[in-house]
């Protein structure tokens, strides 16, 4: 591999033949907002599932008792549904970030 000078920041780096832009400039140009937003959506889905699961109340009617009893139980189904919804909602964000990264690699290759 030959050492070449970056066209943008003028630092020397070892080229792999694909790009004439160093890794630092390529990373700065590729926005990571998509990845951070996707992780945020997954975390929001997780926290929402925990909150929804804890809020769930179960009403139970005993035949022996006159009073209806209400008890709080953790609903795992709501947690799983909320987490799966967050995961499926984050897939397009990861996809956009990946497409953006690949397009930047093509732009770097064509600039050479």
N, C-alpha and C positions, 0 to 999 in steps of 0.2 A: 504494500500500500504506500502510496506517495503522499507526502505532506503538501497540502495546498493551503492557500489563504482564503478565508471566508470572505465572500463578496459583501456581506453586510457589516460585520464587526471587525474585519481585517485581522483576525487571529489565525494562527497556524493550527491545522488539525490534520489527522490522517483520514484521507478520503477512501471510501469503500467503492467508489466508482458510480454511485447512485446520485449523489448530491454535491453541490458546490457550496452548501450552507452548513455551518457547524451545528452540532446537536443543541447547543445553547440557544442559538437563534431560532432553530426549528421548534424547540419546546416553547419558546416565548410566543411564537406566532400561532401555535396550535392552542386554541382556548380549551382549558380544562373545565370550563363551566358546565359542560354537559355531564361529565363524570360526577362532579360535585352535586349537581342538581339531581342526578339519578340516585346517588347515595342518600341525599336528603329525602327524596320521595320514599325510599325504602325505610329509612328511620322514622319518618312521619307515619307510615303504615304500621310499623312495629309499635310505636307509642300509642297510636290511636287504637290498635288492637288490644293493648294492655288496659287502656282506660275503658274501652267498651266492654271488655271481658270482666272487669271489676265492677262495673255499674249494673250489670245484669242481676236481676232479682227474680227469685223463683217463688211463686205462690203455691203453697201446698195446702190442700184441704184434707184434714184428717176426719175419718168417719167417726172416730171415738170422741173427738173434741168438738166443742161448740164453736171455738174460735178458729178462724183461718190464720195460718202462720205464714209469714213472709221471711225468707232467709236469703242472704246474699251468697251466691256461689260464683266461682270463676267460670266463665263460659269460654272454653277453649276453641269452640267452633268460630266464634266471632274473632278471636285472635288470629286463627289460621286464615279466615276469609280476608281480614284486613291486611295481613302480611302478604298474602298472595296477590291481592289487588295492587298493593304498592310495588311488588316485584314486577308484575305485568305492566304497570304504568311506567316503570323506569326503563324497560327494554327499548322503547323508541329513543330515549335520551342517550343511552349507551350506543345505539345504532348511529345516531347523528354525530356523536363524538368520533366514532370509528370512521365514518365516511369522511368527516372533515380531516382527520389525520391522514387518511389515504390520499385524499385530493391534494393535501399539502405536499405529500411525497411526490405525486405526479408533477405538481408545479415545479418543485425543486429539480426533478429530473429533466424537465423540459427547458428550464432556465440555463442549463449547462451548455 
